[in-house]
Amino acid sequence: MSKAKVLILGGGFGGVFTALDIAGSADVTLVSDADHFLFTPMLYEYLSGEVAAWHIAPRYDELLEDNVRFVQGIITGIDLKSQTVSLQNAPPLSYDVLVIAMGGITNYVGVEGAEEFSLPFRKLEHADDLRRRMVAALDRIPPDMPPQNIRREVTFAVVGAGASGCELSTKMADLLNDAFKRRALHGEPRVLVIEMGDRVVPGMGDQIREYVEDALHQSRVEVHTQTRVVKVAEHELTFEHEGNRESLQTAGVVWTGGVKMSAVIEHLDAEKSKRGLLIVKPTLQLSQYVNAFALGDVAIYPDATPTLAGTAQLAFQQASLAGRNVKAYLEGKELHTKHFEELGEAISLGTERAAVLTGGKVFGGALARQARFALYTSRLPTWHHRLRVGASWFFEGTTPQPLLPLGFER
C-alpha cells in the first residue's frame, strides 16, 4: 500500500523538526520559499560575523533525510476541503495530512513609508543589507567632518524593543563603535531603539530585563519608550512622544516591531482568533479539520506559557508534539497533548555579552555569551550539523568581524 501523503508548509523550526520527526513514517513533502533553513535566534551573530551562513542556514538538501521531499516554491493558497495547496508557477500539491508552519511576516502596522523605506530583519539577506548599509554610512564620512555632523550621518533606528530589537540594537551599536575606533573617526555613532510600551523586552521578567537595560547602556543605545513611529522616509524618521513630534535624519531604520499573518493564512477558511491566528486544539489540530495541524507563529496554542507566544522556542517544542500526533493520526491511535513551559532565555547583548535565564536564575557577561553558543549548538536540527558547527565554533572561534570599508567586506 502507498504511504499517506503528509505536506508540511514552512521550513522554519516547526516545519523542519516535524519533517525530521516523521521522515520514513509517511510520504513527506516540505515546502518553503527559501532553499535553506534559518536558525533565526542567531541571525544577530550572522550580522556581526560571529557565525557564518553555513552555521545557521544549512540548505534543505543537506539537512533533510532522503525520505523527505523538498519543494521550493511560494504558497499562494490552501484549500482545506479539497486537500490541496496552490503554488506560484507550479502545479498544486495534494495531501492526506497537512502541517501548517509558515510563520508570520513583518508587521508595519500601517505606518506611512515603513514598508517602503525601513529594513526588515528576518532573513540572511536582510542581515546582509543592513551590514552593507552600516558600511556605506561609515564610508561616506570624510576624515575632517565635525563630530556632530558624523553623529547625524551615522544614525540608525531600530523600531521595537522586544528581544529582537534589543539584541539587534546592541549588536549594531557595538559594531559601529568599534568601526569608529578603527577608522579614527571623531565623535560616536547614534543608535536608537524605539518602543511603544513603557519598558524594553516587555515579555521577559524583571531579572533578565536588568541585564538588557545595562547592556543597552553599555553599548550606548538610546532607548525611547512610550514612543510611536509616525512616518519613515528614505533618510528620515518621525516619531511622537507625549504629543510631541520629532524628525531626525537616519542612515537606516530597521523594523522589528512585531509580526502578522500572511495573506495565505488571512484567506484560509478556518477558525481564527481576533488577531488572525489559527485556533488549534491541544493536539495541534485545527478545530474543524482533524487532518490539518498548525504550529508556531500562525497558531494560538491553549496550553503554553504566555511568554512563549511567537518565539522560535515554542515552534521548536511544538514540532515534537506535531510529529508524534501526525504519526498517531496515521496509525489510528489516540493523539497526545502537552503543556509547554519556558525552557529558559538566552539573549545576545552586543558582541561581547549575553544574558541567560535558566533554572529561575539569570547570569550575564562573556560567560553567558559562551553558554548561549553551547545551548544553541544543541538545538541545531541534526546531529551531524551540530557536530560540524560545534567543532567550528570551538576550534575556529566566534570572533566578530569588523565593519571594513567597501571592497574589504565579506
C-alpha positions in Angstrom: 0.0 0.0 0.0 1.2 3.5 -0.7 2.1 5.7 2.2 -0.1 8.6 3.3 1.0 12.0 1.9 2.0 14.5 4.6 2.5 18.0 3.3 4.4 20.4 5.6 4.2 24.1 4.7 7.1 26.2 6.0 10.7 25.4 6.6 11.4 27.1 9.9 11.7 25.4 13.3 8.2 24.0 13.3 8.3 22.6 9.7 11.8 21.2 9.7 11.7 19.5 13.1 8.3 18.0 12.3 9.6 16.7 9.0 12.7 15.2 10.6 10.5 13.5 13.2 8.1 11.8 10.8 10.5 11.0 8.0 10.1 7.4 6.9 6.6 7.2 8.5 4.8 8.7 5.5 5.4 10.2 2.1 6.6 13.6 3.4 7.0 16.8 1.4 8.2 20.1 2.8 7.5 23.4 1.0 9.5 26.6 1.6 10.1 29.7 -0.4 13.8 29.6 0.5 16.4 26.9 -0.3 17.7 26.8 3.3 16.7 26.6 6.9 17.5 29.6 9.1 18.3 29.3 12.8 16.7 32.7 13.4 17.9 33.3 17.1 21.5 33.7 15.7 20.8 36.0 12.9 22.2 38.8 15.0 25.5 36.9 15.2 25.5 36.5 11.5 25.2 40.2 11.1 28.2 40.7 13.3 30.2 38.0 11.6 30.4 35.9 14.8 28.9 33.0 12.8 29.0 32.0 9.1 26.0 31.5 6.9 26.5 27.7 6.8 26.4 27.5 10.6 22.9 28.8 10.9 21.4 28.4 7.4 22.1 24.9 6.0 20.5 24.0 2.7 17.5 21.7 2.9 19.0 19.3 0.5 21.9 18.8 3.1 19.6 18.9 6.1 16.6 16.7 5.3 16.5 13.0 5.1 16.4 11.3 1.7 12.9 10.2 2.5 11.7 13.8 2.8 10.9 15.6 -0.5 11.7 19.3 -0.7 9.8 21.7 -2.9 11.0 25.3 -3.2 8.0 27.5 -4.0 5.8 30.3 -3.0 2.5 29.2 -1.4 -0.5 31.1 -2.8 -3.4 29.3 -1.3 -4.7 26.4 0.9 -8.0 24.6 0.3 -8.8 22.5 3.3 -11.9 21.0 1.8 -10.2 19.7 -1.4 -7.0 19.0 0.5 -4.8 20.9 -2.0 -2.2 23.6 -1.7 -1.6 26.1 -4.6 1.9 27.2 -5.5 3.1 30.1 -7.7 4.1 28.9 -11.2 3.9 25.3 -10.2 1.2 22.5 -10.1 -0.9 22.3 -6.9 0.1 19.7 -4.3 -2.4 17.3 -2.6 -2.2 15.8 0.8 -3.7 13.4 3.3 -2.3 15.3 6.3 -1.4 18.9 6.3 1.0 20.7 8.7 0.9 24.5 8.6 4.1 26.0 10.0 4.6 29.0 7.7 5.4 31.6 10.3 4.5 35.3 10.2 5.6 38.3 8.2 6.8 41.7 9.3 4.0 43.9 10.6 4.4 47.5 9.7 1.1 48.4 11.4 0.2 50.8 8.6 2.9 53.4 9.4 3.5 55.7 6.5 6.6 54.7 4.5 7.6 51.9 6.9 7.3 49.0 4.4 8.9 51.0 1.6 11.8 52.6 3.4 12.6 50.5 6.6 14.6 47.3 6.6 13.0 44.1 8.0 15.2 41.6 9.9 14.0 38.1 9.3 16.4 36.6 6.7 20.0 36.3 5.8 19.6 38.8 3.0 18.1 41.3 5.5 21.3 41.0 7.6 23.5 41.4 4.6 21.5 44.5 3.5 21.8 46.1 7.0 25.5 45.4 7.2 26.1 47.0 3.8 24.0 50.0 4.9 26.2 50.4 8.0 29.4 50.1 6.0 28.1 52.6 3.4 27.3 55.2 6.1 30.8 54.8 7.5 32.5 55.1 4.1 30.7 58.4 3.4 32.4 60.1 6.3 35.4 62.3 5.3 38.3 62.4 7.8 37.8 66.1 8.7 34.0 66.0 9.4 33.0 67.5 12.8 31.7 65.1 15.4 28.2 66.5 15.5 27.9 66.0 11.7 29.2 62.5 11.9 26.7 61.6 14.6 23.9 62.9 12.3 25.2 60.9 9.3 25.6 57.7 11.2 22.3 57.5 13.0 20.4 54.2 12.9 17.0 53.5 14.5 15.5 50.1 15.5 11.7 50.0 15.8 10.6 47.7 18.6 12.3 46.9 21.9 11.4 43.3 22.3 14.1 40.8 22.5 14.8 41.1 18.7 15.1 44.9 18.8 17.4 44.9 21.9 19.6 42.1 20.5 19.9 43.9 17.2 20.5 47.4 18.5 23.2 46.4 20.9 24.9 44.4 18.1 24.7 47.3 15.7 26.0 49.8 18.3 29.0 47.6 19.2 29.9 47.1 15.6 29.6 50.8 14.8 31.6 51.9 17.9 34.3 49.5 17.0 34.4 50.9 13.5 34.8 54.4 14.8 37.8 53.4 16.8 39.4 51.5 13.9 38.8 54.4 11.4 39.8 57.1 13.9 36.6 58.9 13.4 35.6 61.8 15.7 32.6 61.5 18.0 30.4 58.5 18.0 27.5 56.9 16.1 23.9 57.1 17.2 21.7 54.0 17.6 18.1 54.4 18.9 15.6 51.7 19.9 12.0 52.9 19.8 9.3 51.2 21.8 5.5 52.0 22.1 5.3 50.3 25.5 6.7 51.6 28.8 9.6 49.1 29.0 12.1 47.1 26.9 11.7 43.3 26.5 8.1 43.5 27.8 7.6 39.8 27.5 10.5 39.0 29.8 10.9 39.1 33.6 12.5 41.8 35.7 15.7 39.8 36.3 16.7 39.5 32.7 15.4 43.0 31.9 18.0 44.4 34.2 20.8 42.8 32.2 19.2 44.0 28.9 18.9 47.6 30.2 22.5 47.5 31.4 23.7 46.2 28.0 21.8 48.9 26.2 23.5 51.5 28.4 27.0 49.9 28.0 26.5 49.8 24.2 25.4 53.5 24.3 22.0 52.7 22.7 19.4 55.5 23.1 16.1 54.0 24.5 12.9 55.7 23.7 9.8 54.1 25.4 6.2 55.2 25.1 7.2 56.5 21.7 5.3 55.9 18.4 6.8 55.9 15.0 4.7 58.1 12.7 6.5 58.1 9.4 9.5 56.6 7.8 11.1 58.3 4.8 14.2 57.4 2.8 16.6 59.3 5.1 14.3 60.4 7.8 12.3 59.1 10.8 9.4 60.9 12.5 8.2 59.7 15.9 5.9 61.0 18.6 6.3 61.0 22.4 3.8 62.6 24.8 2.2 64.5 22.0 5.5 66.0 20.7 6.8 65.0 17.3 10.4 64.9 16.3 12.1 64.1 13.0 15.7 63.0 12.6 18.0 62.2 9.7 18.8 58.5 9.5 21.2 56.2 7.6 18.8 53.3 8.2 15.7 52.2 10.0 15.3 48.6 11.0 11.8 47.3 11.8 11.4 44.6 14.4 8.1 45.7 15.8 6.1 42.5 15.6 4.6 40.1 13.0 1.3 39.5 11.3 -0.2 36.6 9.3 0.5 36.2 5.6 -2.3 36.7 3.1 -2.5 32.9 2.7 -3.4 32.5 6.4 -5.7 35.5 6.3 -7.7 33.9 3.5 -7.7 30.4 5.0 -11.2 29.2 5.8 -10.6 28.1 9.3 -11.4 29.3 12.9 -9.2 32.1 14.0 -8.6 34.4 17.0 -9.2 38.2 16.9 -5.5 38.6 15.9 -6.0 36.3 12.9 -4.1 33.3 14.5 -5.4 29.8 13.7 -7.2 28.3 16.7 -5.9 24.8 17.4 -6.9 22.0 19.8 -4.4 20.9 22.4 -3.4 18.2 19.9 -2.4 21.0 17.4 -5.2 20.0 15.0 -7.5 22.7 13.5 -10.8 22.8 15.2 -12.8 21.8 12.0 -10.2 19.6 10.2 -8.7 16.7 12.1 -6.2 16.0 9.3 -4.7 19.6 9.5 -2.2 20.6 12.1 -0.8 24.1 12.8 2.1 25.3 15.0 4.4 28.2 15.5 3.6 31.8 14.8 0.4 31.1 12.9 -1.4 29.3 15.7 -2.7 30.1 19.1 -2.0 27.2 21.4 -4.2 26.9 24.5 -1.7 25.3 26.9 1.6 27.2 26.7 3.3 29.8 29.0 2.2 33.2 27.6 5.8 34.4 27.2 6.5 31.7 24.6 4.0 33.1 22.1 5.6 34.0 18.8 9.0 32.6 19.7 11.2 30.1 17.9 11.4 28.2 21.2 7.7 27.4 21.1 7.8 26.2 17.5 10.8 24.1 18.4 8.9 22.4 21.3 5.6 22.1 19.3 7.4 20.2 16.5 7.9 17.1 18.6 4.2 17.1 19.5 3.2 17.7 15.9 5.4 14.8 14.7 4.1 12.5 17.4 0.5 13.3 16.6 0.8 13.1 12.9 2.1 9.6 13.3 -0.6 8.7 15.8 -3.3 10.1 13.4 -2.0 8.0 10.5 -1.9 4.9 12.7 -5.4 5.5 14.1 -4.1 5.9 17.6 -5.0 8.4 20.4 -3.4 11.8 19.9 -1.4 13.5 22.7 -1.4 16.9 24.3 1.4 18.7 26.1 1.9 21.8 28.3 4.8 23.9 27.0 6.9 25.7 29.6 9.7 28.3 29.1 13.0 26.3 28.6 15.0 29.4 29.6 16.1 32.6 27.8 19.3 33.2 26.0 19.6 36.7 24.6 22.6 38.2 22.8 23.6 41.7 24.0 26.2 43.2 21.7 29.4 41.5 20.5 30.8 40.6 23.9 27.9 39.9 26.2 24.7 37.9 26.6 22.2 37.1 29.3 20.9 33.6 30.1 17.9 32.7 32.2 18.0 29.1 33.4 16.5 27.4 36.5 15.0 30.7 37.5 18.3 32.4 37.7 20.0 34.9 35.4 23.7 35.3 34.6 25.3 37.6 32.1 28.5 38.8 30.5 31.1 36.9 28.5 30.3 33.6 30.2 26.7 33.9 29.2 27.7 34.6 25.6 29.6 31.2 25.6 26.7 29.5 27.3 24.4 30.8 24.6 26.6 29.3 21.8 26.6 26.0 23.6 22.9 26.0 24.2 22.1 26.8 20.5 24.5 24.2 19.3 22.3 21.6 21.0 19.2 22.9 19.2 20.5 22.8 15.6 18.4 20.4 13.5 20.6 17.3 13.0 23.4 15.6 14.9 25.9 15.9 12.1 25.2 19.6 11.6 25.5 20.1 15.4 28.8 18.3 15.3 30.2 20.3 12.4 29.1 23.7 13.8 30.1 22.9 17.3 33.6 22.0 16.1 33.9 25.1 14.1 32.8 27.4 17.0 35.2 25.5 19.4 38.3 25.4 17.2 37.9 28.5 15.0 36.2 30.8 17.5 33.3 33.2 17.2 35.2 36.5 17.0 33.1 39.4 15.5 34.1 40.6 12.1 34.7 44.4 12.0 32.8 46.7 9.6 35.5 47.1 6.9 35.5 49.6 4.1 33.6 48.6 0.9 35.8 46.2 -1.1 37.2 44.6 2.1 33.9 43.4 3.4 32.7 39.7 3.4 
